Amino acid sequence: MSGEIARVTLRVTQAFEQLQVPYAIVGSLASALHGVMRATLDVDIVADMTLAHLPPLVEALSAEFYTDDEMMREALE
């Protein structure tokens, strides 16, 4: 697993944990961690977010990452 992939995954999941947002890591990263390699190595995270989680999540991540709160709001709605 790439160091950058691990760093980003940990940073995002830490934000979810601080906000008590239930989440699951799925897809190729999860598969690779279980010993089944796939052609792609990306991170898929499924999160049970509400609109109330959006402002603190944007605040937690916007210093390190580009966050489009309008797009995130539309996706949640």
Distance bins in CASP14 RR format, pairs under 12 A and 6 or more apart:
PFRMAT RR
TARGET T0000
AUTHOR 0000-0000-0000
RMODE 2
METHOD distances of the structure
MODEL  1
1 7 0 0 0 0 0 1 0 0 0 0 0
1 8 0 0 0 0 0 1 0 0 0 0 0
1 9 0 0 0 0 1 0 0 0 0 0 0
1 10 0 0 0 0 0 1 0 0 0 0 0
1 25 0 0 0 0 0 1 0 0 0 0 0
1 28 0 0 0 0 0 1 0 0 0 0 0
1 29 1 0 0 1 0 0 0 0 0 0 0
1 30 0 0 0 0 0 1 0 0 0 0 0
1 31 0 0 0 0 0 1 0 0 0 0 0
1 32 1 0 0 1 0 0 0 0 0 0 0
1 33 1 0 0 1 0 0 0 0 0 0 0
1 35 0 0 0 0 0 1 0 0 0 0 0
1 37 0 0 0 0 0 1 0 0 0 0 0
1 41 1 0 0 1 0 0 0 0 0 0 0
1 42 0 0 0 0 0 1 0 0 0 0 0
1 43 0 0 0 0 1 0 0 0 0 0 0
2 8 0 0 0 0 1 0 0 0 0 0 0
2 9 0 0 0 0 1 0 0 0 0 0 0
2 28 0 0 0 0 0 1 0 0 0 0 0
2 29 0 0 0 0 1 0 0 0 0 0 0
2 32 0 0 0 0 0 1 0 0 0 0 0
2 41 1 0 0 1 0 0 0 0 0 0 0
2 42 0 0 0 0 0 1 0 0 0 0 0
2 43 0 0 0 0 0 1 0 0 0 0 0
3 9 0 0 0 0 1 0 0 0 0 0 0
3 10 0 0 0 0 1 0 0 0 0 0 0
3 11 0 0 0 0 0 1 0 0 0 0 0
3 29 0 0 0 0 0 1 0 0 0 0 0
3 41 0 0 0 0 0 1 0 0 0 0 0
3 43 0 0 0 0 0 1 0 0 0 0 0
4 10 0 0 0 0 0 1 0 0 0 0 0
4 11 0 0 0 0 0 1 0 0 0 0 0
4 41 0 0 0 0 0 1 0 0 0 0 0
4 42 0 0 0 0 0 1 0 0 0 0 0
4 43 0 0 0 0 0 1 0 0 0 0 0
4 64 0 0 0 0 0 1 0 0 0 0 0
5 11 0 0 0 0 0 1 0 0 0 0 0
5 12 0 0 0 0 0 1 0 0 0 0 0
5 25 0 0 0 0 0 1 0 0 0 0 0
5 28 0 0 0 0 0 1 0 0 0 0 0
5 29 1 0 0 1 0 0 0 0 0 0 0
5 32 0 0 0 0 1 0 0 0 0 0 0
5 33 0 0 0 0 0 1 0 0 0 0 0
5 40 0 0 0 0 0 1 0 0 0 0 0
5 41 1 0 0 1 0 0 0 0 0 0 0
5 42 1 0 0 1 0 0 0 0 0 0 0
5 43 1 0 0 1 0 0 0 0 0 0 0
5 44 0 0 0 0 0 1 0 0 0 0 0
5 45 0 0 0 0 0 1 0 0 0 0 0
6 12 0 0 0 0 0 1 0 0 0 0 0
6 13 0 0 0 0 0 1 0 0 0 0 0
6 25 0 0 0 0 0 1 0 0 0 0 0
6 29 0 0 0 0 1 0 0 0 0 0 0
6 32 0 0 0 0 0 1 0 0 0 0 0
6 33 0 0 0 0 0 1 0 0 0 0 0
6 41 0 0 0 0 0 1 0 0 0 0 0
6 43 0 0 0 0 1 0 0 0 0 0 0
7 13 0 0 0 0 0 1 0 0 0 0 0
7 14 0 0 0 0 0 1 0 0 0 0 0
7 43 0 0 0 0 0 1 0 0 0 0 0
7 64 0 0 0 0 1 0 0 0 0 0 0
7 65 0 0 0 0 0 1 0 0 0 0 0
8 14 0 0 0 0 0 1 0 0 0 0 0
8 15 0 0 0 0 0 1 0 0 0 0 0
8 25 0 0 0 0 0 1 0 0 0 0 0
8 29 0 0 0 0 0 1 0 0 0 0 0
8 42 0 0 0 0 0 1 0 0 0 0 0
8 43 1 0 0 1 0 0 0 0 0 0 0
8 45 0 0 0 0 0 1 0 0 0 0 0
8 61 0 0 0 0 1 0 0 0 0 0 0
8 64 0 0 0 0 1 0 0 0 0 0 0
8 65 1 0 0 1 0 0 0 0 0 0 0
9 15 0 0 0 0 0 1 0 0 0 0 0
9 16 0 0 0 0 0 1 0 0 0 0 0
9 23 0 0 0 0 0 1 0 0 0 0 0
9 25 1 0 0 1 0 0 0 0 0 0 0
9 26 0 0 0 0 0 1 0 0 0 0 0
9 27 0 0 0 0 0 1 0 0 0 0 0
9 28 0 0 0 0 0 1 0 0 0 0 0
9 29 1 0 0 1 0 0 0 0 0 0 0
9 30 0 0 0 0 0 1 0 0 0 0 0
9 32 0 0 0 0 0 1 0 0 0 0 0
9 33 0 0 0 0 0 1 0 0 0 0 0
9 41 0 0 0 0 0 1 0 0 0 0 0
9 42 0 0 0 0 0 1 0 0 0 0 0
9 43 1 0 1 0 0 0 0 0 0 0 0
9 44 0 0 0 0 0 1 0 0 0 0 0
9 45 1 0 0 1 0 0 0 0 0 0 0
10 16 0 0 0 0 0 1 0 0 0 0 0
10 17 0 0 0 0 0 1 0 0 0 0 0
10 25 0 0 0 0 0 1 0 0 0 0 0
10 29 0 0 0 0 0 1 0 0 0 0 0
10 43 0 0 0 0 0 1 0 0 0 0 0
10 45 0 0 0 0 0 1 0 0 0 0 0
10 64 0 0 0 0 0 1 0 0 0 0 0
11 17 0 0 0 0 0 1 0 0 0 0 0
11 18 0 0 0 0 0 1 0 0 0 0 0
11 43 0 0 0 0 0 1 0 0 0 0 0
11 45 0 0 0 0 0 1 0 0 0 0 0
11 57 0 0 0 0 0 1 0 0 0 0 0
11 60 0 0 0 0 1 0 0 0 0 0 0
11 61 1 0 0 1 0 0 0 0 0 0 0
11 62 0 0 0 0 0 1 0 0 0 0 0
11 63 0 0 0 0 0 1 0 0 0 0 0
11 64 1 0 0 1 0 0 0 0 0 0 0
11 65 1 0 0 1 0 0 0 0 0 0 0
12 18 0 0 0 0 0 1 0 0 0 0 0
12 19 0 0 0 0 0 1 0 0 0 0 0
12 21 0 0 0 0 0 1 0 0 0 0 0
12 23 0 0 0 0 1 0 0 0 0 0 0
12 25 0 0 0 0 1 0 0 0 0 0 0
12 29 0 0 0 0 0 1 0 0 0 0 0
12 43 0 0 0 0 1 0 0 0 0 0 0
12 44 0 0 0 0 0 1 0 0 0 0 0
12 45 1 0 0 1 0 0 0 0 0 0 0
12 47 0 0 0 0 1 0 0 0 0 0 0
12 49 0 0 0 0 0 1 0 0 0 0 0
12 57 0 0 0 0 1 0 0 0 0 0 0
12 60 0 0 0 0 1 0 0 0 0 0 0
12 61 1 0 0 1 0 0 0 0 0 0 0
12 64 0 0 0 0 1 0 0 0 0 0 0
12 65 0 0 0 0 1 0 0 0 0 0 0
12 67 0 0 0 0 0 1 0 0 0 0 0
13 19 0 0 0 0 0 1 0 0 0 0 0
13 21 0 0 0 0 1 0 0 0 0 0 0
13 22 0 0 0 0 0 1 0 0 0 0 0
13 23 1 0 0 1 0 0 0 0 0 0 0
13 24 0 0 0 0 1 0 0 0 0 0 0
13 25 1 0 0 1 0 0 0 0 0 0 0
13 29 0 0 0 0 0 1 0 0 0 0 0
13 43 0 0 0 0 1 0 0 0 0 0 0
13 45 1 0 0 1 0 0 0 0 0 0 0
13 46 0 0 0 0 0 1 0 0 0 0 0
13 47 0 0 0 0 1 0 0 0 0 0 0
13 57 0 0 0 0 0 1 0 0 0 0 0
13 60 0 0 0 0 0 1 0 0 0 0 0
13 61 0 0 0 0 0 1 0 0 0 0 0
14 21 0 0 0 0 0 1 0 0 0 0 0
14 23 0 0 0 0 0 1 0 0 0 0 0
14 45 0 0 0 0 0 1 0 0 0 0 0
14 57 0 0 0 0 0 1 0 0 0 0 0
14 60 0 0 0 0 1 0 0 0 0 0 0
14 61 0 0 0 0 1 0 0 0 0 0 0
14 64 0 0 0 0 0 1 0 0 0 0 0
15 21 0 0 0 0 1 0 0 0 0 0 0
15 23 0 0 0 0 1 0 0 0 0 0 0
15 45 0 0 0 0 0 1 0 0 0 0 0
15 47 0 0 0 0 1 0 0 0 0 0 0
15 49 0 0 0 0 0 1 0 0 0 0 0
15 53 0 0 0 0 1 0 0 0 0 0 0
15 54 0 0 0 0 0 1 0 0 0 0 0
15 56 0 0 0 0 1 0 0 0 0 0 0
15 57 1 0 1 0 0 0 0 0 0 0 0
15 58 0 0 0 0 1 0 0 0 0 0 0
15 59 0 0 0 0 1 0 0 0 0 0 0
15 60 1 0 1 0 0 0 0 0 0 0 0
15 61 1 0 1 0 0 0 0 0 0 0 0
15 62 0 0 0 0 0 1 0 0 0 0 0
15 63 0 0 0 0 0 1 0 0 0 0 0
15 64 0 0 0 0 1 0 0 0 0 0 0
15 65 0 0 0 0 1 0 0 0 0 0 0
15 67 0 0 0 0 0 1 0 0 0 0 0
16 22 1 0 0 1 0 0 0 0 0 0 0
16 23 1 0 1 0 0 0 0 0 0 0 0
16 24 0 0 0 0 0 1 0 0 0 0 0
16 25 0 0 0 0 0 1 0 0 0 0 0
16 45 1 0 0 1 0 0 0 0 0 0 0
16 46 0 0 0 0 0 1 0 0 0 0 0
16 47 1 0 1 0 0 0 0 0 0 0 0
16 48 0 0 0 0 1 0 0 0 0 0 0
16 49 0 0 0 0 1 0 0 0 0 0 0
16 53 0 0 0 0 1 0 0 0 0 0 0
16 56 0 0 0 0 0 1 0 0 0 0 0
16 57 1 0 0 1 0 0 0 0 0 0 0
16 60 0 0 0 0 1 0 0 0 0 0 0
16 61 0 0 0 0 0 1 0 0 0 0 0
17 23 0 0 0 0 1 0 0 0 0 0 0
17 45 0 0 0 0 0 1 0 0 0 0 0
17 47 0 0 0 0 0 1 0 0 0 0 0
17 53 0 0 0 0 0 1 0 0 0 0 0
17 57 0 0 0 0 0 1 0 0 0 0 0
17 60 0 0 0 0 0 1 0 0 0 0 0
18 53 0 0 0 0 0 1 0 0 0 0 0
18 56 0 0 0 0 1 0 0 0 0 0 0
18 57 0 0 0 0 1 0 0 0 0 0 0
18 59 0 0 0 0 0 1 0 0 0 0 0
18 60 1 0 0 1 0 0 0 0 0 0 0
18 61 0 0 0 0 0 1 0 0 0 0 0
19 47 0 0 0 0 1 0 0 0 0 0 0
19 48 0 0 0 0 0 1 0 0 0 0 0
19 49 0 0 0 0 1 0 0 0 0 0 0
19 50 0 0 0 0 1 0 0 0 0 0 0
19 52 0 0 0 0 1 0 0 0 0 0 0
19 53 1 0 1 0 0 0 0 0 0 0 0
19 54 0 0 0 0 1 0 0 0 0 0 0
19 55 0 0 0 0 0 1 0 0 0 0 0
19 56 1 0 1 0 0 0 0 0 0 0 0
19 57 1 0 0 1 0 0 0 0 0 0 0
19 58 0 0 0 0 0 1 0 0 0 0 0
19 59 0 0 0 0 0 1 0 0 0 0 0
19 60 1 0 0 1 0 0 0 0 0 0 0
19 61 0 0 0 0 0 1 0 0 0 0 0
20 47 0 0 0 0 0 1 0 0 0 0 0
20 48 0 0 0 0 0 1 0 0 0 0 0
20 49 0 0 0 0 0 1 0 0 0 0 0
20 50 0 0 0 0 0 1 0 0 0 0 0
20 52 0 0 0 0 0 1 0 0 0 0 0
20 53 0 0 0 0 1 0 0 0 0 0 0
20 56 0 0 0 0 0 1 0 0 0 0 0
20 57 0 0 0 0 0 1 0 0 0 0 0
21 45 0 0 0 0 0 1 0 0 0 0 0
21 46 0 0 0 0 0 1 0 0 0 0 0
21 47 1 0 1 0 0 0 0 0 0 0 0
21 48 1 0 0 1 0 0 0 0 0 0 0
21 49 1 0 1 0 0 0 0 0 0 0 0
21 50 0 0 0 0 1 0 0 0 0 0 0
21 52 0 0 0 0 0 1 0 0 0 0 0
21 53 1 0 1 0 0 0 0 0 0 0 0
21 54 0 0 0 0 0 1 0 0 0 0 0
21 56 0 0 0 0 1 0 0 0 0 0 0
21 57 1 0 0 1 0 0 0 0 0 0 0
21 60 0 0 0 0 0 1 0 0 0 0 0
21 76 0 0 0 0 0 1 0 0 0 0 0
22 45 0 0 0 0 0 1 0 0 0 0 0
22 46 0 0 0 0 1 0 0 0 0 0 0
22 47 1 0 0 1 0 0 0 0 0 0 0
22 48 1 0 1 0 0 0 0 0 0 0 0
22 49 0 0 0 0 1 0 0 0 0 0 0
22 50 0 0 0 0 0 1 0 0 0 0 0
22 53 0 0 0 0 0 1 0 0 0 0 0
23 30 0 0 0 0 0 1 0 0 0 0 0
23 43 0 0 0 0 0 1 0 0 0 0 0
23 44 0 0 0 0 0 1 0 0 0 0 0
23 45 1 0 1 0 0 0 0 0 0 0 0
23 46 1 0 0 1 0 0 0 0 0 0 0
23 47 1 0 1 0 0 0 0 0 0 0 0
23 48 1 0 0 1 0 0 0 0 0 0 0
23 49 0 0 0 0 1 0 0 0 0 0 0
23 53 0 0 0 0 0 1 0 0 0 0 0
23 57 0 0 0 0 0 1 0 0 0 0 0
24 30 0 0 0 0 1 0 0 0 0 0 0
24 43 0 0 0 0 0 1 0 0 0 0 0
24 44 0 0 0 0 1 0 0 0 0 0 0
24 45 1 0 0 1 0 0 0 0 0 0 0
24 46 1 0 1 0 0 0 0 0 0 0 0
24 47 0 0 0 0 1 0 0 0 0 0 0
24 48 0 0 0 0 1 0 0 0 0 0 0
25 31 0 0 0 0 0 1 0 0 0 0 0
25 32 0 0 0 0 0 1 0 0 0 0 0
25 33 0 0 0 0 1 0 0 0 0 0 0
25 34 0 0 0 0 0 1 0 0 0 0 0
25 42 0 0 0 0 0 1 0 0 0 0 0
25 43 1 0 0 1 0 0 0 0 0 0 0
25 44 1 0 0 1 0 0 0 0 0 0 0
25 45 1 0 1 0 0 0 0 0 0 0 0
25 46 0 0 0 0 1 0 0 0 0 0 0
25 47 0 0 0 0 0 1 0 0 0 0 0
26 32 0 0 0 0 0 1 0 0 0 0 0
26 33 0 0 0 0 0 1 0 0 0 0 0
26 34 0 0 0 0 0 1 0 0 0 0 0
26 38 0 0 0 0 0 1 0 0 0 0 0
26 42 0 0 0 0 0 1 0 0 0 0 0
26 43 0 0 0 0 1 0 0 0 0 0 0
26 44 1 0 1 0 0 0 0 0 0 0 0
26 45 1 0 0 1 0 0 0 0 0 0 0
26 46 1 0 1 0 0 0 0 0 0 0 0
26 47 0 0 0 0 0 1 0 0 0 0 0
27 33 0 0 0 0 1 0 0 0 0 0 0
27 34 0 0 0 0 0 1 0 0 0 0 0
27 36 0 0 0 0 0 1 0 0 0 0 0
27 37 0 0 0 0 0 1 0 0 0 0 0
27 38 1 0 0 1 0 0 0 0 0 0 0
27 39 0 0 0 0 0 1 0 0 0 0 0
27 40 0 0 0 0 1 0 0 0 0 0 0
27 41 0 0 0 0 1 0 0 0 0 0 0
27 42 1 0 0 1 0 0 0 0 0 0 0
27 43 0 0 0 0 1 0 0 0 0 0 0
27 44 1 0 1 0 0 0 0 0 0 0 0
27 45 0 0 0 0 1 0 0 0 0 0 0
27 46 0 0 0 0 1 0 0 0 0 0 0
28 34 0 0 0 0 0 1 0 0 0 0 0
28 35 0 0 0 0 0 1 0 0 0 0 0
28 36 0 0 0 0 1 0 0 0 0 0 0
28 37 0 0 0 0 1 0 0 0 0 0 0
28 38 1 0 1 0 0 0 0 0 0 0 0
28 39 1 0 0 1 0 0 0 0 0 0 0
28 40 1 0 1 0 0 0 0 0 0 0 0
28 41 1 0 1 0 0 0 0 0 0 0 0
28 42 1 0 1 0 0 0 0 0 0 0 0
28 43 0 0 0 0 1 0 0 0 0 0 0
28 44 1 0 0 1 0 0 0 0 0 0 0
29 35 0 0 0 0 0 1 0 0 0 0 0
29 36 0 0 0 0 0 1 0 0 0 0 0
29 37 0 0 0 0 0 1 0 0 0 0 0
29 38 0 0 0 0 1 0 0 0 0 0 0
29 40 0 0 0 0 1 0 0 0 0 0 0
29 41 1 0 0 1 0 0 0 0 0 0 0
29 42 1 0 0 1 0 0 0 0 0 0 0
29 43 1 0 1 0 0 0 0 0 0 0 0
29 44 1 0 0 1 0 0 0 0 0 0 0
29 45 0 0 0 0 1 0 0 0 0 0 0
30 36 0 0 0 0 1 0 0 0 0 0 0
30 37 0 0 0 0 0 1 0 0 0 0 0
30 38 0 0 0 0 1 0 0 0 0 0 0
30 41 0 0 0 0 0 1 0 0 0 0 0
30 42 0 0 0 0 0 1 0 0 0 0 0
30 43 0 0 0 0 1 0 0 0 0 0 0
30 44 1 0 0 1 0 0 0 0 0 0 0
30 45 0 0 0 0 1 0 0 0 0 0 0
30 46 0 0 0 0 0 1 0 0 0 0 0
31 37 1 0 0 1 0 0 0 0 0 0 0
31 38 1 0 1 0 0 0 0 0 0 0 0
31 39 0 0 0 0 0 1 0 0 0 0 0
31 40 0 0 0 0 1 0 0 0 0 0 0
31 41 0 0 0 0 1 0 0 0 0 0 0
31 42 0 0 0 0 0 1 0 0 0 0 0
31 43 0 0 0 0 0 1 0 0 0 0 0
31 44 0 0 0 0 0 1 0 0 0 0 0
32 38 1 0 0 1 0 0 0 0 0 0 0
32 39 0 0 0 0 0 1 0 0 0 0 0
32 40 0 0 0 0 1 0 0 0 0 0 0
32 41 1 0 0 1 0 0 0 0 0 0 0
32 42 0 0 0 0 0 1 0 0 0 0 0
32 43 0 0 0 0 0 1 0 0 0 0 0
32 44 0 0 0 0 0 1 0 0 0 0 0
33 41 0 0 0 0 0 1 0 0 0 0 0
33 43 0 0 0 0 0 1 0 0 0 0 0
38 44 0 0 0 0 0 1 0 0 0 0 0
45 57 0 0 0 0 0 1 0 0 0 0 0
47 53 0 0 0 0 1 0 0 0 0 0 0
47 54 0 0 0 0 0 1 0 0 0 0 0
47 57 0 0 0 0 1 0 0 0 0 0 0
47 72 0 0 0 0 0 1 0 0 0 0 0
47 75 0 0 0 0 0 1 0 0 0 0 0
47 76 0 0 0 0 1 0 0 0 0 0 0
48 76 0 0 0 0 0 1 0 0 0 0 0
49 55 0 0 0 0 0 1 0 0 0 0 0
49 56 0 0 0 0 0 1 0 0 0 0 0
49 57 1 0 0 1 0 0 0 0 0 0 0
49 58 0 0 0 0 0 1 0 0 0 0 0
49 72 0 0 0 0 1 0 0 0 0 0 0
49 73 0 0 0 0 0 1 0 0 0 0 0
49 75 0 0 0 0 1 0 0 0 0 0 0
49 76 1 0 0 1 0 0 0 0 0 0 0
49 77 0 0 0 0 0 1 0 0 0 0 0
50 56 0 0 0 0 0 1 0 0 0 0 0
50 57 0 0 0 0 0 1 0 0 0 0 0
50 72 0 0 0 0 0 1 0 0 0 0 0
50 73 0 0 0 0 0 1 0 0 0 0 0
50 76 1 0 0 1 0 0 0 0 0 0 0
50 77 0 0 0 0 0 1 0 0 0 0 0
51 57 0 0 0 0 0 1 0 0 0 0 0
51 58 0 0 0 0 0 1 0 0 0 0 0
51 69 0 0 0 0 0 1 0 0 0 0 0
51 72 0 0 0 0 1 0 0 0 0 0 0
51 73 1 0 0 1 0 0 0 0 0 0 0
51 74 0 0 0 0 0 1 0 0 0 0 0
51 75 0 0 0 0 0 1 0 0 0 0 0
51 76 1 0 1 0 0 0 0 0 0 0 0
51 77 1 0 0 1 0 0 0 0 0 0 0
52 73 0 0 0 0 0 1 0 0 0 0 0
52 76 0 0 0 0 1 0 0 0 0 0 0
53 59 0 0 0 0 0 1 0 0 0 0 0
53 60 0 0 0 0 1 0 0 0 0 0 0
53 61 0 0 0 0 0 1 0 0 0 0 0
53 69 0 0 0 0 0 1 0 0 0 0 0
53 72 0 0 0 0 1 0 0 0 0 0 0
53 73 0 0 0 0 0 1 0 0 0 0 0
53 76 0 0 0 0 1 0 0 0 0 0 0
54 60 0 0 0 0 0 1 0 0 0 0 0
54 61 0 0 0 0 0 1 0 0 0 0 0
54 62 0 0 0 0 0 1 0 0 0 0 0
54 67 0 0 0 0 1 0 0 0 0 0 0
54 68 0 0 0 0 0 1 0 0 0 0 0
54 69 1 0 0 1 0 0 0 0 0 0 0
54 70 0 0 0 0 0 1 0 0 0 0 0
54 71 0 0 0 0 0 1 0 0 0 0 0
54 72 1 0 1 0 0 0 0 0 0 0 0
54 73 1 0 0 1 0 0 0 0 0 0 0
54 74 0 0 0 0 0 1 0 0 0 0 0
54 75 0 0 0 0 1 0 0 0 0 0 0
54 76 1 0 0 1 0 0 0 0 0 0 0
54 77 0 0 0 0 0 1 0 0 0 0 0
55 61 0 0 0 0 0 1 0 0 0 0 0
55 62 0 0 0 0 0 1 0 0 0 0 0
55 67 0 0 0 0 0 1 0 0 0 0 0
55 69 1 0 0 1 0 0 0 0 0 0 0
55 72 0 0 0 0 0 1 0 0 0 0 0
55 73 0 0 0 0 1 0 0 0 0 0 0
55 76 0 0 0 0 0 1 0 0 0 0 0
56 62 0 0 0 0 0 1 0 0 0 0 0
56 67 0 0 0 0 0 1 0 0 0 0 0
56 69 0 0 0 0 0 1 0 0 0 0 0
57 65 0 0 0 0 0 1 0 0 0 0 0
57 67 1 0 0 1 0 0 0 0 0 0 0
57 68 0 0 0 0 0 1 0 0 0 0 0
57 69 0 0 0 0 1 0 0 0 0 0 0
57 72 1 0 0 1 0 0 0 0 0 0 0
57 73 0 0 0 0 0 1 0 0 0 0 0
57 76 0 0 0 0 0 1 0 0 0 0 0
58 64 0 0 0 0 0 1 0 0 0 0 0
58 65 0 0 0 0 1 0 0 0 0 0 0
58 66 0 0 0 0 0 1 0 0 0 0 0
58 67 1 0 1 0 0 0 0 0 0 0 0
58 68 0 0 0 0 1 0 0 0 0 0 0
58 69 1 0 1 0 0 0 0 0 0 0 0
58 70 0 0 0 0 0 1 0 0 0 0 0
58 71 0 0 0 0 0 1 0 0 0 0 0
58 72 1 0 0 1 0 0 0 0 0 0 0
58 73 0 0 0 0 1 0 0 0 0 0 0
58 76 0 0 0 0 0 1 0 0 0 0 0
59 65 0 0 0 0 0 1 0 0 0 0 0
59 67 0 0 0 0 1 0 0 0 0 0 0
59 69 0 0 0 0 1 0 0 0 0 0 0
60 67 0 0 0 0 1 0 0 0 0 0 0
61 67 1 0 1 0 0 0 0 0 0 0 0
61 68 0 0 0 0 0 1 0 0 0 0 0
61 69 0 0 0 0 0 1 0 0 0 0 0
61 72 0 0 0 0 0 1 0 0 0 0 0
62 68 0 0 0 0 1 0 0 0 0 0 0
62 69 0 0 0 0 1 0 0 0 0 0 0
62 72 0 0 0 0 0 1 0 0 0 0 0
65 72 0 0 0 0 0 1 0 0 0 0 0
66 72 0 0 0 0 0 1 0 0 0 0 0
67 73 0 0 0 0 0 1 0 0 0 0 0
68 74 0 0 0 0 1 0 0 0 0 0 0
68 75 0 0 0 0 1 0 0 0 0 0 0
69 75 0 0 0 0 0 1 0 0 0 0 0
69 76 0 0 0 0 0 1 0 0 0 0 0
70 76 0 0 0 0 0 1 0 0 0 0 0
70 77 0 0 0 0 0 1 0 0 0 0 0
71 77 0 0 0 0 0 1 0 0 0 0 0
END
